[in-house]
Amino acid sequence: MTQSIGPRSWMQPAAPVIAALEAAGGRALFVGGCVRNTLLGAPVGDVDIATTLTPDAATAALAAAKIRAIPTGIEHGTVTAVLDGQPFEVTTLRRDVETDGRRAVVAFTTDWGEDAARRDFTMNAIYADAEGRLTDPTGTGIADAQAGRLVFVGDPATRIAEDSLRILRFFRFLAWYGKGEPDAAALAACEAGRGLMANLAAERVAKELLKLLEAYDPRPAVRLMAETGVLGQLLPAPADLAAFDQLVEIETEQLFECDALLRLATLLPADQVGVAKAAEALRLSNDQKERLVAARGAEVRITSWMSPRESRRAVYRIGTGAFADRIKLAWAGSSRSAATHQWRGLLVLSQSWEPPPFPLTGADVLKSGVPKGPMVGQVLREVEDWWIDHDFIDDKFSAIEKLKAVAQGMAY
């Protein structure tokens, strides 16, 4: 009996793409995450299509149906069909001819079994037609997906040798979809092959690692990564799993949004120099690096017993985002008995209080008689420190009076 997921709403926007490919004499089936997630009852994101047509034939078929086709990965058989602004990756069935652990040379085929055999996990090698009828060339993909079993297609060591990023993908899918004990053969192959990951592009590693850390509760997967030596292969210093575990627990208990970058921060060196080097090694974006560095700053000490006045001063000095990040990191690194309501109170303050603008400018300093030059900035900083110490007093007249007093006390 043919198994089916039935027609689904995510299939409808792609129906014209499927129809165009099949009108040209090819066969086209949905594959990968959209099928897997439907079986698992998880949200569907990207919708990918596999076809027996070659890339040139697929492009021609889409053009005939007035569907835009972009050659996004033509050497690997992929064109992206864009319909009503939505992209659909269309990939020709393929088999590996040559691999070096990072990239593969492929040959196109019309054999669905060959295409399935080169995929990473059985749960990702399930195909569905436009009516939802399933094709499972490995024979176990459907059952593995429904049971939450991460099983490599064929020999795990062979799959890893073809692309060592599959080690990290194993733990990523384990974090998102795994249930019960992990597959022993897969875990052993990941441990044995971890050294192969040294040749991976840092950008690929970072992207996969952050996807893993976006999972609701990645703690079991990360713990296995540490036990097998995979985590140590990826990161430049021993990870603080205690802080990581506690941050995930805080986020899940307090219903905070899962923050992959902040979770990563707990696994990196806990100082600005170390975290900056780690961010560079992972080729993180400038924004990501700057956030991590700011989160690990030490110029303001964060404690659960900070007064509202001290908290406002910290927000003004380092910014709302960095203050909130440092609160969560300090909370994660603190004793579990620390008062939750105090930490939450600090977070509420960071989100609800907007630092006021300093009421004086360089022009005000010049009016007070201070000549142009570095003294202007020095006077401004001294008055600003006074204004901060007075809890951002909302009285420009008092600030000007303080400015005059400071200016009079300066030797020009």
C-alpha positions as CSV (number, residue, x, y, z in Angstrom):
1,M,0.0,0.0,0.0
2,T,1.4,3.4,-1.0
3,Q,1.8,5.7,1.9
4,S,0.6,9.3,1.6
5,I,0.8,12.6,3.4
6,G,-2.2,13.8,1.3
7,P,-2.4,17.2,-0.5
8,R,-1.0,20.0,1.7
9,S,-1.3,23.7,1.5
10,W,2.4,24.2,0.9
11,M,2.1,22.1,-2.3
12,Q,-0.3,24.5,-4.0
13,P,2.0,27.4,-4.8
14,A,4.5,24.9,-6.4
15,A,1.8,23.1,-8.5
16,P,2.5,25.2,-11.6
17,V,6.2,24.3,-11.4
18,I,5.5,20.6,-11.0
19,A,3.0,20.8,-13.9
20,A,5.5,22.6,-16.2
21,L,8.3,20.0,-15.6
22,E,5.9,17.1,-16.2
23,A,4.4,18.7,-19.3
24,A,8.0,18.6,-20.7
25,G,8.1,14.8,-20.2
26,G,9.9,14.7,-16.9
27,R,8.8,13.5,-13.5
28,A,8.9,15.9,-10.6
29,L,8.5,15.1,-6.9
30,F,8.8,17.1,-3.7
31,V,11.8,16.1,-1.6
32,G,13.7,16.8,1.6
33,G,12.6,19.1,4.4
34,C,9.1,19.8,3.2
35,V,8.3,16.1,3.1
36,R,10.2,15.3,6.3
37,N,8.6,18.1,8.3
38,T,5.1,17.1,7.1
39,L,5.7,13.6,8.4
40,L,7.0,15.0,11.7
41,G,4.2,17.5,12.1
42,A,6.7,20.4,11.9
43,P,6.3,23.7,10.0
44,V,7.4,23.6,6.4
45,G,9.8,26.2,5.2
46,D,11.6,25.8,1.9
47,V,9.9,23.6,-0.8
48,D,12.4,21.6,-2.9
49,I,11.6,19.6,-6.0
50,A,13.6,16.8,-7.6
51,T,13.2,16.0,-11.3
52,T,14.4,13.6,-14.0
53,L,14.8,16.5,-16.4
54,T,18.4,17.9,-17.0
55,P,19.0,21.4,-15.8
56,D,18.7,22.7,-19.4
57,A,15.5,20.9,-20.1
58,A,14.1,22.0,-16.7
59,T,15.0,25.6,-17.5
60,A,13.3,25.3,-20.9
61,A,10.2,23.8,-19.4
62,L,9.9,26.5,-16.9
63,A,10.4,29.2,-19.5
64,A,7.7,27.6,-21.7
65,A,5.3,28.0,-18.7
66,K,6.5,31.6,-18.2
67,I,8.1,30.8,-14.9
68,R,11.4,32.5,-14.2
69,A,14.3,30.1,-13.8
70,I,17.6,31.2,-12.1
71,P,20.7,29.0,-12.5
72,T,21.6,29.0,-8.8
73,G,23.7,25.8,-8.8
74,I,23.8,24.6,-12.4
75,E,26.9,22.5,-11.9
76,H,25.1,20.5,-9.3
77,G,21.9,20.4,-11.3
78,T,19.9,23.1,-9.5
79,V,17.9,25.9,-10.9
80,T,15.6,28.0,-8.8
81,A,12.1,28.6,-10.1
82,V,10.5,31.8,-8.9
83,L,6.7,32.0,-9.0
84,D,4.8,34.9,-7.5
85,G,7.9,35.9,-5.6
86,Q,8.3,32.4,-4.0
87,P,11.5,30.4,-4.8
88,F,11.5,26.7,-5.4
89,E,14.7,24.8,-5.9
90,V,14.5,22.3,-8.8
91,T,17.3,19.8,-8.8
92,T,18.0,17.1,-11.4
93,L,18.4,13.6,-10.0
94,R,22.1,12.9,-9.5
95,R,24.8,10.6,-8.3
96,D,28.2,11.4,-7.0
97,V,31.1,10.7,-9.4
98,E,33.9,12.2,-7.2
99,T,34.0,13.7,-3.7
100,D,36.8,15.2,-1.6
101,G,35.0,15.8,1.7
102,R,33.9,19.3,0.8
103,R,32.4,19.3,-2.7
104,A,31.2,16.7,-5.2
105,V,31.3,16.2,-8.9
106,V,28.0,14.8,-9.9
107,A,26.4,13.0,-12.9
108,F,22.8,13.3,-13.7
109,T,20.5,10.3,-13.6
110,T,16.9,9.3,-14.0
111,D,17.2,6.7,-11.2
112,W,15.4,7.8,-8.0
113,G,17.3,5.2,-6.0
114,E,20.6,6.6,-7.1
115,D,19.5,10.1,-6.1
116,A,18.4,8.9,-2.7
117,A,21.6,7.0,-2.2
118,R,23.7,10.2,-2.3
119,R,21.6,12.0,0.3
120,D,22.6,12.3,3.9
121,F,19.9,10.8,6.1
122,T,17.0,8.4,5.3
123,M,14.5,10.9,6.6
124,N,15.7,13.4,4.0
125,A,15.4,10.9,1.1
126,I,11.6,10.7,0.9
127,Y,9.8,12.0,-2.1
128,A,6.2,13.0,-2.6
129,D,4.1,13.7,-5.7
130,A,1.6,16.5,-6.1
131,E,-1.1,14.3,-4.4
132,G,1.1,13.6,-1.4
133,R,1.9,9.9,-2.4
134,L,5.2,9.0,-0.9
135,T,8.2,7.3,-2.5
136,D,10.8,5.9,-0.1
137,P,13.8,4.4,-2.0
138,T,15.9,3.6,1.1
139,G,13.0,1.6,2.5
140,T,13.3,3.0,6.0
141,G,13.0,6.8,5.5
142,I,9.3,7.1,6.5
143,A,9.7,4.9,9.5
144,D,12.9,6.6,10.6
145,A,11.3,10.1,10.3
146,Q,8.2,9.1,12.2
147,A,10.4,7.6,15.0
148,G,12.8,10.5,15.1
149,R,15.7,8.3,14.1
150,L,18.7,10.0,12.5
151,V,20.1,7.3,10.2
152,F,22.7,7.9,7.5
153,V,21.8,6.6,4.0
154,G,24.0,3.6,3.5
155,D,27.4,3.5,5.2
156,P,27.8,6.4,7.6
157,A,31.6,6.7,7.1
158,T,31.1,6.9,3.3
159,R,28.5,9.6,3.6
160,I,30.8,11.6,5.9
161,A,33.8,11.1,3.6
162,E,31.7,12.6,0.8
163,D,31.0,15.7,2.8
164,S,32.3,16.1,6.4
165,L,29.7,18.8,7.1
166,R,27.3,15.9,7.5
167,I,28.7,15.3,10.9
168,L,27.4,18.7,12.0
169,R,24.2,18.2,10.1
170,F,23.7,14.9,12.1
171,F,23.8,16.8,15.4
172,R,21.7,19.6,14.0
173,F,18.9,17.3,12.9
174,L,19.3,15.4,16.2
175,A,18.7,18.6,18.1
176,W,15.6,19.4,16.0
177,Y,14.0,16.1,15.3
178,G,15.8,13.3,17.2
179,K,14.0,11.1,19.7
180,G,15.4,8.5,22.0
181,E,18.9,7.1,21.8
182,P,21.0,8.3,18.8
183,D,21.9,5.7,16.2
184,A,25.1,4.1,17.4
185,A,26.7,3.6,14.0
186,A,26.1,7.2,13.0
187,L,27.5,8.5,16.3
188,A,30.6,6.3,16.0
189,A,31.2,7.5,12.5
190,C,30.9,11.1,13.5
191,E,33.4,10.6,16.3
192,A,35.8,8.8,14.0
193,G,35.5,11.3,11.2
194,R,35.6,14.5,13.2
195,G,39.1,15.4,12.0
196,L,37.8,15.7,8.4
197,M,35.9,18.8,9.5
198,A,39.2,20.8,9.6
199,N,39.0,21.2,5.9
200,L,35.5,22.7,5.9
201,A,34.9,26.4,5.1
202,A,34.3,28.3,8.3
203,E,31.2,29.9,6.9
204,R,29.6,26.6,6.3
205,V,30.4,25.4,9.8
206,A,29.1,28.7,11.4
207,K,25.8,28.5,9.4
208,E,25.2,24.9,10.4
209,L,26.2,25.5,14.1
210,L,23.8,28.4,14.4
211,K,21.0,26.4,12.9
212,L,21.7,23.7,15.5
213,L,21.6,26.2,18.3
214,E,18.2,27.6,17.1
215,A,16.6,24.3,18.2
216,Y,14.2,24.6,21.2
217,D,16.5,22.4,23.4
218,P,19.8,21.6,21.8
219,R,21.4,20.5,25.0
220,P,21.5,16.7,24.5
221,A,22.9,17.2,21.0
222,V,25.6,19.6,22.1
223,R,26.5,17.3,25.0
224,L,27.0,14.5,22.5
225,M,29.1,16.8,20.4
226,A,31.3,17.5,23.4
227,E,31.6,13.8,24.3
228,T,32.6,12.7,20.8
229,G,35.1,15.5,20.4
230,V,33.2,17.2,17.6
231,L,32.6,20.4,19.5
232,G,36.3,20.7,20.3
233,Q,37.0,20.3,16.6
234,L,34.8,23.3,15.8
235,L,35.5,25.8,18.6
236,P,38.8,27.3,19.7
237,A,38.5,26.7,23.4
238,P,36.8,24.3,25.8
239,A,33.1,25.1,25.9
240,D,31.4,26.0,29.1
241,L,28.5,23.5,29.0
242,A,27.3,24.5,32.4
243,A,26.6,28.1,31.3
244,F,25.2,26.8,28.0
245,D,22.8,24.4,29.8
246,Q,21.6,27.1,32.1
247,L,21.0,29.6,29.4
248,V,18.9,27.2,27.5
249,E,17.0,26.3,30.7
250,I,16.4,30.0,31.4
251,E,15.1,30.6,27.9
252,T,12.8,27.6,27.9
253,E,11.5,28.1,31.5
254,Q,11.0,31.9,31.1
255,L,9.6,31.6,27.6
256,F,12.3,33.8,26.1
257,E,13.0,33.6,22.4
258,C,15.7,31.0,21.5
259,D,18.8,33.1,20.8
260,A,21.3,31.0,18.8
261,L,24.0,33.7,18.9
262,L,23.8,34.2,22.6
263,R,23.9,30.4,23.1
264,L,27.0,30.4,21.0
265,A,28.5,33.0,23.3
266,T,28.4,30.6,26.2
267,L,30.5,28.1,24.2
268,L,33.2,30.6,23.3
269,P,35.9,32.3,25.4
270,A,34.4,34.6,28.0
271,D,36.5,37.6,27.3
272,Q,36.3,40.2,24.5
273,V,39.7,39.2,22.9
274,G,39.0,35.5,22.9
275,V,35.4,35.9,21.6
276,A,36.6,38.2,18.8
277,K,39.2,35.7,17.7
278,A,36.6,32.9,17.8
279,A,34.1,35.0,15.8
280,E,36.8,35.7,13.2
281,A,37.7,32.0,13.0
282,L,34.1,31.2,12.3
283,R,33.8,34.0,9.8
284,L,30.8,35.4,11.5
285,S,29.4,38.7,10.1
286,N,30.6,42.0,11.5
287,D,27.2,42.5,13.2
288,Q,27.4,39.1,14.9
289,K,31.0,39.6,15.9
290,E,30.3,43.1,17.3
291,R,27.3,41.7,19.3
292,L,29.4,38.9,20.8
293,V,32.2,41.2,21.7
294,A,29.8,43.7,23.4
295,A,28.1,40.9,25.3
296,R,31.5,39.9,26.8
297,G,32.5,43.4,27.9
298,A,33.6,43.8,31.5
299,E,33.6,47.6,31.9
300,V,30.2,47.4,33.7
301,R,29.7,44.7,36.3
302,I,26.3,43.0,36.0
303,T,24.8,41.5,39.1
304,S,21.3,40.4,40.0
305,W,21.2,43.0,42.9
306,M,21.9,46.0,40.7
307,S,19.8,49.0,41.7
308,P,17.5,50.6,39.1
309,R,19.8,53.6,39.1
310,E,22.9,51.4,38.5
311,S,21.0,49.6,35.8
312,R,20.0,52.8,34.0
313,R,23.6,53.9,34.2
314,A,24.7,50.6,32.6
315,V,22.1,50.9,29.8
316,Y,23.3,54.4,29.0
317,R,27.0,53.4,29.0
318,I,26.8,50.1,26.9
319,G,23.5,50.2,25.2
320,T,20.2,48.4,25.6
321,G,21.1,45.3,23.5
322,A,24.5,44.7,25.2
323,F,23.0,45.2,28.6
324,A,20.3,42.6,28.0
325,D,22.8,40.2,26.6
326,R,25.1,40.6,29.6
327,I,22.2,40.1,32.0
328,K,21.4,36.7,30.4
329,L,25.0,35.6,30.3
330,A,25.5,36.7,33.9
331,W,22.3,34.9,34.8
332,A,23.5,31.7,33.0
333,G,26.8,31.9,34.8
334,S,25.3,32.5,38.3
335,S,24.2,30.1,41.0
336,R,20.9,28.5,40.1
337,S,19.5,29.7,43.4
338,A,19.9,33.4,42.3
339,A,16.6,35.2,42.4
340,T,14.9,34.8,39.1
341,H,12.6,37.8,39.7
342,Q,15.7,40.1,40.1
343,W,17.2,39.0,36.8
344,R,13.8,39.4,35.1
345,G,13.4,42.8,36.6
346,L,16.7,43.9,35.1
347,L,15.6,42.6,31.7
348,V,12.3,44.5,32.0
349,L,14.2,47.7,32.8
350,S,16.5,47.2,29.8
351,Q,13.5,46.9,27.5
352,S,11.3,49.6,29.0
353,W,13.8,52.4,29.8
354,E,15.0,54.5,26.9
355,P,18.2,56.5,27.6
356,P,17.6,60.2,27.3
357,P,19.9,62.3,25.1
358,F,22.6,64.3,26.9
359,P,21.2,67.9,27.0
360,L,24.4,69.8,26.2
361,T,26.6,70.1,23.1
362,G,30.0,71.4,22.2
363,A,28.3,74.7,21.3
364,D,27.1,75.1,25.0
365,V,30.7,74.5,26.1
366,L,32.1,77.2,23.8
367,K,29.4,79.7,25.0
368,S,30.7,79.1,28.5
369,G,34.1,80.5,27.5
370,V,36.0,77.3,26.9
371,P,38.2,77.8,23.8
372,K,38.1,75.4,20.8
373,G,40.2,72.4,21.2
374,P,40.4,69.1,23.2
375,M,39.3,70.9,26.3
376,V,35.8,71.1,24.9
377,G,35.4,67.3,24.9
378,Q,37.0,67.1,28.4
379,V,34.5,69.5,29.8
380,L,31.6,67.8,28.1
381,R,32.7,64.4,29.5
382,E,33.0,65.7,33.1
383,V,29.5,67.3,32.9
384,E,28.1,64.2,31.4
385,D,29.5,62.1,34.2
386,W,27.9,64.4,36.7
387,W,24.6,64.2,34.8
388,I,24.7,60.4,34.8
389,D,25.6,60.3,38.5
390,H,22.5,62.5,39.1
391,D,20.4,59.8,37.4
392,F,20.0,61.7,34.1
393,I,18.5,64.8,35.7
394,D,15.9,66.3,33.4
395,D,16.9,69.9,34.0
396,K,19.1,71.6,31.3
397,F,19.4,74.7,33.5
398,S,21.1,72.7,36.2
399,A,23.4,71.1,33.6
400,I,24.4,74.5,32.3
401,E,25.1,75.7,35.8
402,K,27.3,72.6,36.3
403,L,29.0,73.4,33.0
404,K,29.8,76.9,34.1
405,A,31.3,75.6,37.3
406,V,33.5,73.1,35.5
407,A,34.6,75.6,32.9
408,Q,35.5,78.2,35.6
409,G,37.6,75.5,37.4
410,M,39.5,74.7,34.2
411,A,42.9,76.2,33.4
412,Y,43.0,77.0,29.8
